[in-house]
Amino acid sequence: MNQPRISRRSLLQGMGAAAMLARFGWMNALAQQNPPDYKALVCLFLVGGNDGHNTIVPLTQAAFNTYKAARGSLALPDGNGPLVPVQDYTNGTPYGLNPGLSALAPLWGNGAGTGKLAVLANVGMLVKPVTRPSFLGNSVALPTNLFSHADQIQQMQAAIPSSSAGTGWGARAADLLSSLNGDTGFPAAISCAGPALFCTGNVVQSASLLPGFDLDPSGLSLWPAAASVARKQGLQQVLEFDSGLALVQAANQVRKDALDLNALLKSGQAEITSPFPGGHLSDQLKQVAKLIKLRAVTGVKRQVFFCQLGGFDTHGSQRWEHWNLLRQVSEAMAAFYQCTAQELQIPNQVTCFTQSDFGRTLQPSGVGSDHGWGNHQLILGGAVQGGRVHGTFPNLALGGDDDSGSRGALIPTTSVEQYAATLAKWLGVPDADLPLIFPNLYAHLNLFGQPTLNFLT
């Protein structure tokens, strides 16, 4: 006698979290406790080009005077409050953080070994190292379509200075570490902001969760309820239909996995009690915390995550908008770190870092700024050499040695690939395998010098 066919939706609703994991091949039979050597990278992409010049400001008198002269109407402090003073504990150099970063500032620390937050100065996409004379003389290779949002977003996530890459550097790192995850099929690369190149690899299982799925597991909530049910059933039928086309089937599998993860995150095994402030980025980071918590049953040991927040293309109304965006970043990052430290108890095993399309011009454009190049990035975690500004802080003079022209689109002094290679090495990628992830960096290693930096232990 034929058994009635159980729909996928009914199956998910009727199964417990552990059974769900087992059903979809996501539970490692040997996972009886938290993996002792678990590590995760969490990329926070600030879409639009964050204004690094107003994220951290030099406070030595001469440097601040230069900054203020170049920034004009955009110079801090402004009506959003005073700069938050910090200093590089290695040399005592004073800096001021944007007042929007107040929630994160305490994690800078107050001396050697106490900081969990650091800045990597003047990072950008480079084919080869660039100087002002070589840029102005058009004598050095440059990234494809420099200053273009679309191209630079792809290049930053790929860590390849062209827009033709088909994989992201985070997923390529996870590919090379896939053996550490054993036989678990749980995704090693997960975007909590929809499809992202950063999480696209060649080997590892990946998943893309839709923003807002915390309110509805499928992201398909409609009114009335009957319309929502009908749409979900329709999607289920599409996903289960065997088209015979490999590309379509692969895309359907990714979407199925996202739906399964969404349902799983509603389970008790993924419950997070740590407070999060709420908001788009905060909600994404809370989902990352839930996914990390599941390591106890999945047995996954290496993971990369991707989150993003838009709105950083501040051509106008920058004063309040930029402060408010950094406030969201600050509060979300601080809450996430406290969750990893207190509830998950793995602060040294999770590193959170920012990326963005590019920096902004020092010289204002009305009440905003234009597309720049080099930028400052935030790095947070227990393994971070915090309380420091790593790399080389630039000269902020318009037309100065670090300016690519006359408006303060600063030439990067650290390559994105050096930044990413340091993070990938911390995740566990052996030195010998780093050229497989960052081919351009190693092709010109004699020019870049050290392929990795010292901001992680």
N, C-alpha and C positions, 0 to 999 in steps of 0.2 A: 504494500500500500504506500503510495507516495505521501511523503510528509509535506505539510503546508510550508510554503516558502516564507521565511521570516525576513522582513524588510530590514535593511541596514539601520534605518532610523529606530525601529522597534528594538533591534538588538542593542544599540547603543543606550537606549533609555533603560533597558532592563538589566544591564550588566553593571557590576561593581567596578571600581577603578582598577583593581588588580586583575580581574577577569578581562577587562577591556585591554589592558596592556598585553596580557598573554594572547588574546585573540588576534591582535594586530602585530604580533611578533616583536613587541617593544619591551618585553620583560626579560631580563637576563636571569636565567635560572640560578646563577651563582651570586646574584646581587642580594646578599643578606644584610649588608651594612653599607654605609656611605663609602664610596671609593676613596681610599686614603690619599691618592695623588690626583684628585679631581682638580681641573683648572678650566676657567672660562674667560673669554674675552667678550666685552660688551661694547660695541661701537655705537656712539651717539652721533648721528649725522645732523648737523645744523644746516638745513637747506636754505640756500640763497646767498651764502657768503657772510659768515659772522664777522663783525667788526672787532678784530683782535686788538686794534689800537685803543679801543675803549673797553676792552675786557681786562687788560692789565696795563697800568701806566707807570713809567719810571718816575721815581720821586727824588732822585738826586737833583739838586737845584738846576744845574746846567741842562740835564736831560729833560727835566720837566719844562723848562723854559722853551726848549726846542720843540717839544711836543705841543705846547700850548700855541706857539706861533704857527705851526703847521696845521693844527686842527681848527683853529679859528672858532667859529660858532659851535662846533661839536666838542670842544674841549671840556673835560671833566675837571673838577666837580661841577654839577649843574643842579637843577631843582629837585633831582631825585635823591639827594642826600650826599654826604661826604664819601670820599674814597675810603675803602677799608684797608688800613695799613698792614703790610706784611713785609718780611725781609728774607732774602736768601741767606740762610744760616751759614753757608760756607764762606761768604765774604762780607756779610752785613749790608749788601746793597738794598736800599728800600724801594718798595713798589706799592702801588695802590690798586686794589681790586675794585671793579665796578660795584657800586652799592647793591646792585641786583644779585651779587654773589654772596651776600651776607650769610645765608644759611650754610654755605659751603666753606666759608673762610676759616672757621675753627679747625677744620681738618688740615689746614696748612701746617699746623703745629707751631711749637715755639723753640725748636732747637733740633740738634742732630738726633735722628731716630724717632722723633715724635710725629712727624708729618706724614699724612696719607695722601695729600694733594700736592701736585706739582704742575708746572707749566713747561712745555717745550716751545721755545721761542722760534719765530720766523720759519715755519715749516711750509713747504710748497712743492708742487710737482716740478721736477727737473728731468731733462734728458741727460744733461751733463751740468756740472757746476757753471754758474753764470756770473760774470762781473758786469758792472755798469758799462765799461768800454766795449766788452764783447757783445752786450745786448744792443747798444746804440750803433755799433758797427756791423750788426747783422752777421756776426762771424761765429755763432754758436747755435747748435740745434736746440729748438724749443719744443715744448709740448704742443700737440695738435690743438689748434683753435684756442690758444691761451685767452683767458678772460671770458670764455663762453660757459654759461651755466651747464648746459646739457653735456658738453664734452668734459668739463672738469669734474662734474659729479661722477661720471663713469670712470674717469682716470683715477680719482681719489679712491673709489671702491675697488678698482682693479689693481692699483699701484703699478700701472703701466702707462707711460706718458704718451698714449694714443687712445683714441676712442674706439678702437677695434677689438678690444679684449672681450672674450665671451665668458670669463670667469672672474670671481672676486678673490682678493688676496686672503680674506678670512676663510673662505671655503677651500682654497688651495692649501692653506695651512692645515685645515681639518682633514683634507684628503691624505696628506702625508702622515697624519697621526691616527688614521682610521684603525690601525691594528691595535691601538691601545684601548679601543672601545669593544674589542672582542666580538662576540656574535650578536650583540644587541642591535636591533634595527631602529632604535630610537633616533630621531633626527639629531645630527651633530651640528647642523647649521640652521638657525631659526631666525627669521625676520618677523618682528612684531609690528611691522609697519607696511605690510603688503610686500609684493615681490621686490627684491633688492639684489643687485649684482654682487654685493659683498658676500652674500650667502649662496651664490651659485658656483658649484664646483663640478668636478668630473667623476668623483667616486662617492662621497658621503651622501647620506640621505639628508635632504633639506626640507624645510616647510616654511610657508609664508602665511602668517596669520593676519587677518584683516583688522585694521584699527576699529575699535568700537565693539569688538566681539565679546568684551566682558559683559555687555548688557544682553547680548543674544549670541548663543554659541555658534550659530552659523553665519552671523552677520547679515541675515536676511529678514529681519524683523519688519513687519508691515502691519497696517491696520486696515480692515479688521483682522482678527486672529485667523479667520478662515483663509484670507489671502496669503498670510504668512505660511500657513501649513501647505497650501497649494504650491507656492513657489518652492518651498523646501523639498516637497515631493518631486516636483519637476526637475530640480537640480539633481536629486538623488538618482532619478532615472537616467539622466544624461551621463552622470559619472559612472554608472554601472553598465552602460551600453558599450559593448565591445565593437569598436569601429574597425579594428584590424590595422589601424594606422599607429605606428610606434610613437610618433610625436604627440598625437592626440591622447593616446593611452598614458603616456608619461605625464602630460599636463593634468589629466584627470586624477592620476594617482597622487600628485602633489596636492591637489585640491581636497581629495579624500583625507589625506593625512592631516591637512589643516583643520578639517571638520572634526576629525577624531581628537586632535589636540585640544580644540576648543571645548569639546565635551569633557575631556579629561581634566581640564583646568577648573572645571566646576566641582570636581570631586574633593573629598576630604583629604586625600593624600597630598593634594597640592595647595591646601589651605595656608595662607599667610596671615598672621595676626599683627605683624609690624605695621605701624601707621604710615600711610603714604598720603601726600597732600591732595591728590586728585589732579586731573588735567591730562592732556593728551600724552605728554612724555611720561609723566608719573604713572599713568595706567599701563603704559608699555613696559616700564621697568618693573612694575609689580608682577606682570605676567612673566618676565624673565626670572624673577625671584621664585615664582611658582614652578617654572620649568626646572630651575636648578634644584629645587627641593625634591623633585622626582628622581634625582640621581640615585637615591637610596634603593629604588626598585628597578630602575632601568639598567644600572651598572655602567652608564656612560661616563667616561673619564675626561674627555676633551670636548668642549663645545664652544661655538662662537654664536653671538647674538647681534642683531641689528635693530636699532630703534632710531626714530628721527623726529625732528621738530622743524616745521617750516616757518617762514616769515622773516628770514634774516636778510632779504634783499632790500636793505633800508635806504632806498633812494630818497625817501621823504619821511618826515615825522619821526626821525630817528630817536630823539631824546627819550621819550616815554616808551616807545615800542621796543627799543633795544634793551632798556632796563627791564621791562616786563618779560621779555623773552629769556634774559639771563636769570631773572628771578625764578622762572619755571624750571630752567636747567638746574640751577643751584638747589632748589628745594627737592627736586626729584632725585638728583644725584646723592644728596646728603641722606635722604630717606633710604635710598637703595643701599648705600654703604652701611648704614646702621642696621639694616635688615641682614646683610651678609655677615656683619660682625656679631650681632646679638642673637638673632633667631636662627640663622643658618649656621653660624659659628665657623665660617670659612673666609674671613676677611682677606687673608693672604693668598687665597686661591681664585679670586675674582678680580680682574682689572677692567675698569671702566674708562673709556677715553673718548675724546671728541674728534670729529673730522668735519670739514665744511668744504664747499665748492672752492673757495679761495678767500683771501682777506679783502679789505676795502682800501680805497685811497685815503691817505692821510688828509689831503685837502678836501674840504667839504664841497658838496654840490647842492647849494641852497641849504635845505634843512636835512640833508641826507649825505650819502657818500656813494661813490661809483665802484665798479668792479676793480679789485686789486689783485694781489698775487700772494706774497708770503703772509702767514697768519700764525697766531699763537694758539696752542691747543692745551686743553685740560686733561690731566691723567690722575685717576683716583683709585686707590686700593691699598691693601695692607702690604703688598710687595713693592709699592712705589717709593722711590727715594724722594720723599715729600719735603715740603718747606724750601723748595729750590726752584730757580728758573734754569732749566737745562738748555743747552744749545747756546747760540750767540744772539743776544738781544740787539736789534738793529739800531743804526743811526736814523733818527726820525726827522732829519733835515730834508726839506724839499730840495730836490736836485743834488742830494748828497750821495755818498758812495754806495748806499744801498737802494737808491731810488732808480727804477727802470726808466724814468722820464723826468717830469717836473711836478707831478701831482702826488707822489708818495705811494705809487703801486710798487711795494718793496720787493726786491729780488730775494728769494729764499736763500738762507744760508744752511738749511738742513733739508734734505730730500724727504718727501713722503715715504719713499722706499726705506730709508734708514729708520724712520719712525716705525713703520709697519714691520720691518725685519726684527727690530728689538722686541716688539710685542709677540711676533710669531716664535722667536727663539725662547722667550719666557714661557709660552704655551707648551713648548717641548720640541719644536722642530730642530733637528740637529744642524750644526753649522754647515755640514756638507750638503744638506738638502735646501738651504736657503736660496741658492741660485735657481732652483727649479720654480720658486715662487716669485723671485725678484730678478729676472734675467737682465734687465737694463742696468740695475745697480751693480751687478757683478761684472757686466761687460765693461764698465767704466770704473772699476774699483780703484784703480791707480789714481783716478781723479778725485773720487769721493773720499778716499782714505778709509776710515773705520766704517764697516758696513752696519754695525749695531752701536747703540749708545748705552749710557749707564744709568738710565732713570728707573730701572727695575732690578730687584735682587733675585 
